[in-house]
Amino acid sequence: MSTARPAPPASVVHLPPPRIPAPSAPQSPSAERSLPREAGVLFDFPERGRSRAPPVAMNEPLPLVRPGRVIAMILAGVGVLGGLWAAAELSRPPSDPIPAVSRPSRASAAEDPLKETERRLRAIPLGDARPVSAPGQLEDAMTIELQKLGVRVVRVRAPVTRWTGRKDDDPAAADVHVTFRSDGDLDAELGAIQLVVGRYKLAYTLDVPVVEAILEDDEGERATQLDAERAQRFAQGRIGLSEAVKPGA
């Protein structure tokens, strides 16, 4: 008769105590609403930015700037600035005109008392120099012009001492002697002689070694030597009457 063995005692399995998660900080309702839920479980995902530029590799070349685009931007900026400046200038109220400042004359009446006499002489029209191609014509031409300038001419001796040209009809040198009677304005009369001598010296490139002004009155004659080079500069307007009537050397 067999005896039944007793059943071995059941083994006891000890389970670890359940882990209770620590209570987390309370979140705002809005935060809870933003977190997804799945089957009653709250999942917390790390927050990511809206957009993130891709990393730039150090070995990649930088984009080149086109010179045409830079120049266009500069020109556009200059145009905008120019338009703003023009608008500001147009909107500016007109300023008062600058008062005219009278410039002092080079020589006042006290410094050059013959300035008015010179103006009167130069205002008399004489025209072009008259033709001189034969003996006596230079004397006639000077006599006519001196009379136009108001000189009481007694006589003019202006013999041509040298002729040039293919036909020896161009005067090259002459001596001038003018005898006149004065009406009281001796400076104007001497200035007229210098003006006429200078005109013909320029017109024919004359060499005039002698310019003699002879004043005739009841007591006789008095001669004054004038300078032909000053006569030429006076005719050109390079010097004034005061300088022109100075006695020659």
Backbone torsions as a table, in degrees:
resi	resn	phi	psi	omega
1	MET	NA	119.5	-177.7
2	SER	-86.5	144.0	176.3
3	THR	-102.9	136.6	179.9
4	ALA	-79.0	135.9	177.9
5	ARG	-79.9	143.2	178.8
6	PRO	-70.1	146.0	179.9
7	ALA	-67.6	139.2	-179.6
8	PRO	-64.4	147.2	-178.7
9	PRO	-62.6	141.6	179.4
10	ALA	-66.3	137.1	179.4
11	SER	-77.6	140.4	-178.2
12	VAL	-97.5	122.1	178.4
13	VAL	-98.4	120.8	-179.3
14	HIS	-94.4	116.1	178.8
15	LEU	-89.3	140.6	178.2
16	PRO	-66.7	150.2	180.0
17	PRO	-65.1	141.6	-179.0
18	PRO	-62.7	140.7	178.2
19	ARG	-85.7	122.4	-179.8
20	ILE	-98.5	116.9	-179.0
21	PRO	-62.7	142.3	-179.9
22	ALA	-65.0	141.3	180.0
23	PRO	-63.6	127.4	178.2
24	SER	-84.3	165.6	-179.0
25	ALA	-65.4	141.0	-179.2
26	PRO	-62.2	136.9	178.7
27	GLN	-104.6	155.0	-179.6
28	SER	-69.7	154.3	179.8
29	PRO	-58.3	-34.4	-179.2
30	SER	-67.7	-35.1	178.8
31	ALA	-68.5	-39.1	179.5
32	GLU	-64.7	-36.5	-179.5
33	ARG	-68.8	-27.1	-177.9
34	SER	-80.1	-15.5	-177.9
35	LEU	-90.1	137.1	-179.5
36	PRO	-73.5	149.1	176.4
37	ARG	-120.5	140.3	177.0
38	GLU	-138.0	115.2	179.6
39	ALA	55.9	41.8	176.1
40	GLY	78.0	4.3	-179.0
41	VAL	-106.9	134.0	-179.4
42	LEU	-91.5	120.7	177.4
43	PHE	-104.7	132.1	-179.5
44	ASP	-109.3	108.7	178.4
45	PHE	-97.7	147.9	176.6
46	PRO	-65.4	138.7	-177.6
47	GLU	-76.0	133.8	179.8
48	ARG	-113.0	151.3	178.5
49	GLY	-69.8	162.9	-178.5
50	ARG	-65.1	-44.7	-179.6
51	SER	-148.9	146.3	-178.8
52	ARG	-140.1	126.1	-179.8
53	ALA	-67.7	140.4	179.0
54	PRO	-65.5	145.9	-179.4
55	PRO	-63.1	142.7	179.9
56	VAL	-94.0	124.7	178.5
57	ALA	-72.6	140.8	-176.7
58	MET	-69.1	-26.1	-176.8
59	ASN	-89.2	-1.4	178.3
60	GLU	-79.6	137.0	179.9
61	PRO	-71.5	144.8	178.0
62	LEU	-71.6	146.5	179.5
63	PRO	-64.2	139.2	-179.9
64	LEU	-80.0	145.5	177.4
65	VAL	-94.5	126.3	-179.2
66	ARG	-75.5	127.4	-179.4
67	PRO	-62.4	-35.7	-179.7
68	GLY	-61.2	-39.3	179.8
69	ARG	-68.0	-38.6	178.8
70	VAL	-64.4	-43.9	179.6
71	ILE	-63.3	-40.9	178.9
72	ALA	-61.7	-39.9	179.0
73	MET	-66.6	-39.0	179.1
74	ILE	-65.0	-44.8	179.5
75	LEU	-63.2	-38.9	178.0
76	ALA	-63.5	-40.9	177.8
77	GLY	-64.0	-41.5	177.9
78	VAL	-63.1	-40.6	178.7
79	GLY	-63.0	-39.9	178.6
80	VAL	-64.8	-44.7	179.5
81	LEU	-62.8	-41.2	178.2
82	GLY	-62.2	-40.8	177.9
83	GLY	-64.0	-40.5	177.5
84	LEU	-64.3	-40.3	179.3
85	TRP	-65.4	-42.7	179.8
86	ALA	-63.6	-40.3	178.5
87	ALA	-64.2	-38.3	178.6
88	ALA	-66.6	-39.0	179.1
89	GLU	-66.8	-39.3	-179.8
90	LEU	-69.1	-31.8	-179.9
91	SER	-82.5	-9.1	-179.2
92	ARG	-73.0	135.5	179.3
93	PRO	-66.8	144.5	-179.5
94	PRO	-62.9	137.1	-179.7
95	SER	-89.9	162.3	179.5
96	ASP	-68.0	141.0	178.9
97	PRO	-64.1	147.9	179.1
98	ILE	-72.8	126.0	-179.4
99	PRO	-64.4	139.2	179.6
100	ALA	-68.7	137.3	179.2
101	VAL	-108.6	120.9	-179.3
102	SER	-73.4	127.3	179.6
103	ARG	-83.1	136.7	178.1
104	PRO	-67.2	141.1	178.6
105	SER	-67.2	156.2	-178.1
106	ARG	-62.6	-36.9	179.9
107	ALA	-138.4	118.4	178.0
108	SER	-74.9	172.7	-178.9
109	ALA	-62.0	-33.4	-179.9
110	ALA	-70.1	-34.1	-178.9
111	GLU	-79.0	-35.8	-178.0
112	ASP	-132.9	85.3	-177.4
113	PRO	-68.0	-13.0	-178.2
114	LEU	-95.8	7.7	-177.6
115	LYS	-64.0	-43.0	180.0
116	GLU	-66.9	-37.8	176.4
117	THR	-62.3	-40.4	178.5
118	GLU	-64.3	-39.9	178.5
119	ARG	-61.7	-40.6	179.7
120	ARG	-64.3	-40.7	179.2
121	LEU	-63.9	-46.1	-176.2
122	ARG	-71.1	-21.2	-179.4
123	ALA	-77.4	-13.1	-179.3
124	ILE	-81.2	121.4	-178.6
125	PRO	-73.5	131.1	178.6
126	LEU	-116.7	-17.2	-178.6
127	GLY	73.1	-162.9	179.8
128	ASP	-78.7	160.3	176.7
129	ALA	-63.8	141.2	-178.2
130	ARG	-77.0	155.1	-177.7
131	PRO	-68.2	138.7	177.0
132	VAL	-131.6	108.0	179.7
133	SER	-139.1	6.5	-178.7
134	ALA	-150.4	157.0	178.1
135	PRO	-57.5	141.5	179.5
136	GLY	90.9	-21.7	-177.2
137	GLN	-72.2	-33.4	177.7
138	LEU	-65.7	-40.7	178.3
139	GLU	-64.1	-43.0	179.8
140	ASP	-64.4	-43.3	-178.6
141	ALA	-62.9	-43.5	-179.9
142	MET	-67.1	-38.1	179.9
143	THR	-61.7	-44.0	-179.5
144	ILE	-62.1	-44.3	-176.7
145	GLU	-72.6	-37.0	177.1
146	LEU	-63.6	-39.2	177.7
147	GLN	-66.4	-36.0	175.8
148	LYS	-62.9	-32.0	-179.4
149	LEU	-84.2	1.8	174.4
150	GLY	92.9	15.1	179.8
151	VAL	-88.9	132.2	175.6
152	ARG	-82.9	90.3	-174.4
153	VAL	-78.3	130.9	172.1
154	VAL	-90.4	-48.5	175.8
155	ARG	-166.0	156.3	176.3
156	VAL	-128.2	125.2	172.9
157	ARG	-115.8	115.0	-179.8
158	ALA	-138.6	68.3	-178.6
159	PRO	-70.0	134.1	175.2
160	VAL	-79.1	119.0	-176.4
161	THR	-92.9	-11.8	177.7
162	ARG	-153.2	134.2	178.8
163	TRP	-116.0	152.4	176.4
164	THR	-133.6	-178.0	178.3
165	GLY	101.7	169.5	-178.0
166	ARG	-64.9	-32.4	-179.0
167	LYS	-110.3	15.1	-176.1
168	ASP	52.7	47.4	-179.6
169	ASP	-122.7	14.4	175.3
170	ASP	-112.2	119.0	-179.1
171	PRO	-67.6	137.0	-180.0
172	ALA	-117.5	-27.4	-179.6
173	ALA	-151.7	147.7	-179.6
174	ALA	-159.4	152.9	170.6
175	ASP	-106.5	138.6	-175.3
176	VAL	-119.5	126.8	176.2
177	HIS	-130.6	117.7	-178.0
178	VAL	-117.3	120.0	175.7
179	THR	-104.6	130.5	-175.6
180	PHE	-147.7	164.9	172.6
181	ARG	-112.4	139.1	-172.9
182	SER	-89.9	145.0	172.6
183	ASP	-100.5	12.1	177.5
184	GLY	107.9	-16.7	179.4
185	ASP	-109.6	77.7	-173.7
186	LEU	-65.9	-35.0	-180.0
187	ASP	-63.6	-41.3	178.6
188	ALA	-65.8	-37.5	-178.9
189	GLU	-70.2	-42.4	176.1
190	LEU	-67.0	-36.8	176.7
191	GLY	-63.4	-38.1	177.4
192	ALA	-63.8	-41.8	178.0
193	ILE	-62.0	-44.3	179.5
194	GLN	-64.8	-37.4	-179.6
195	LEU	-64.7	-44.1	-178.7
196	VAL	-68.5	-44.5	178.6
197	VAL	-60.2	-43.5	179.5
198	GLY	-63.5	-37.8	179.0
199	ARG	-61.2	-45.6	-177.2
200	TYR	-78.7	-25.9	173.1
201	LYS	-65.2	-38.7	178.0
202	LEU	-72.5	-42.1	-173.7
203	ALA	-65.5	-36.1	-175.1
204	TYR	-118.0	9.9	-178.0
205	THR	50.9	51.1	-176.3
206	LEU	-78.0	144.1	166.3
207	ASP	-94.8	114.9	-175.6
208	VAL	-119.5	88.2	-178.4
209	PRO	-71.5	-23.6	-176.1
210	VAL	-129.4	125.2	169.7
211	VAL	-128.7	112.9	-174.3
212	GLU	-123.4	123.1	175.2
213	ALA	-104.3	120.0	-174.9
214	ILE	-112.7	114.0	179.2
215	LEU	-89.3	123.6	-179.9
216	GLU	-109.6	130.5	174.9
217	ASP	-143.4	-170.4	-176.6
218	ASP	-66.7	-20.1	-178.7
219	GLU	-90.3	-8.5	179.6
220	GLY	133.2	-146.2	-177.2
221	GLU	-126.1	142.7	176.2
222	ARG	-130.5	126.9	-175.1
223	ALA	-104.6	142.5	176.1
224	THR	-127.8	129.0	178.1
225	GLN	-87.5	127.9	177.8
226	LEU	-110.3	168.0	-175.7
227	ASP	-104.7	122.2	-178.9
228	ALA	-68.3	-31.5	178.8
229	GLU	-68.3	-39.2	174.7
230	ARG	-65.3	-36.0	178.0
231	ALA	-61.0	-40.8	179.2
232	GLN	-65.9	-45.6	179.8
233	ARG	-65.6	-33.9	177.5
234	PHE	-67.1	-41.0	177.4
235	ALA	-65.2	-30.7	178.0
236	GLN	-80.4	-10.5	-177.1
237	GLY	81.3	16.2	-178.1
238	ARG	-85.3	-21.6	175.6
239	ILE	-132.8	165.3	179.9
240	GLY	-94.5	178.9	-177.1
241	LEU	-64.3	-38.4	-178.7
242	SER	-58.4	-38.5	178.9
243	GLU	-76.2	-35.5	-173.7
244	ALA	-69.2	-33.0	-173.8
245	VAL	-91.3	8.0	175.8
246	LYS	-66.0	141.8	178.4
247	PRO	-60.0	144.3	178.8
248	GLY	-75.6	172.4	-178.5
249	ALA	-71.0	NA	NA
